[in-house]
Amino acid sequence: MDAKKILTGQFETNRNHLRRVAYRMLGSMTEAEDAVQEVWLRLNRTDIGDVGNLSGWLTTVVSRVCLDMLRARKSRREDQLGPDTPEPAVTPETGGDPEQDILMTDSVGVALLVVLERLAPAERLAFVLHDMFGISFDEIAPIVDRTPEAARQLASRARRRVQGTDTIPARSLARQREIVNAFLAASRGGDFNALLAVLDPDVVFRADNAAVQLGSLAEIRGAEAVANTFKGRAQGAVPALIDGALGLAVKVQGRLHVVLNLTIAGDRITGIEAVADTSRLNALDLVILKKGSGRKE
């Protein structure tokens, strides 16, 4: 058997899995088939000689394809699914096994698809891959270009929305806002001890490649090192809800320049992620918060 037939056979073995992932990501059987076809095209253009886990590689590729499709859909501002949206039609022309398509549709259901459509693309991917397919956050992180902890947060926020609790409890949000305000005040005022008071001793700061090009270090560990980095900084930062979680945003001449995703546990900041990549910034669901309470501007 030649290499082409072997590769085709391996792909067909994984086809139904890829379609399930794509369908749960996209909510459309037609788009799911398009995504799987794109994976097949990429597979044929790629040297997979060094790929140890083809199934994992294919899952990663279909996830990235779906993420791009979701972001393109968001940029086009397509209408979201509504309560009256019918289940996707299942016909032999869609490819694969129609009986399996019916089972797939029944297992997801239009109600869940409606909820999933309300999620930010990265949230949806993290939730689907982890909660529906058991993929680890270490594997999800590079797909959404975030840290494993940030990917875990994405899935957690998505899970709250799916379960009908998509907002942070008011008391918790108020306390987190106090911590964010304290961090901002200490940073702007150059108060090293006040920064230490809101940073976890093992806090980790990470920056994406775009933020590194702006002059940031890629990674900083420990409260003292992070406090030194932010001492006298954050002059242009303002509190914001970033994909539903509290963080900081910096705008320059009205354009979003960088965001800081904050991980808060208890009364301390345990993680800070600087994001400056334009494509990632454009994909964020971001709301600048007014001074004082957690009201939106």
PyMOL commands that set and color helices and strands:
alter all, ss='L'
color gray80, all
select helices_A, chain A and resi 3-26+29-44+54-75+92-94+98-117+121-132+137-144+148-162+170-189+192-198+209-213+223-230+278-283
alter helices_A, ss='H'
color red, helices_A
select strands_A, chain A and resi 199-207+219-221+237-242+245-252+255-265+268-275+286-288
alter strands_A, ss='S'
color yellow, strands_A
deselect
rebuild
show_as cartoon
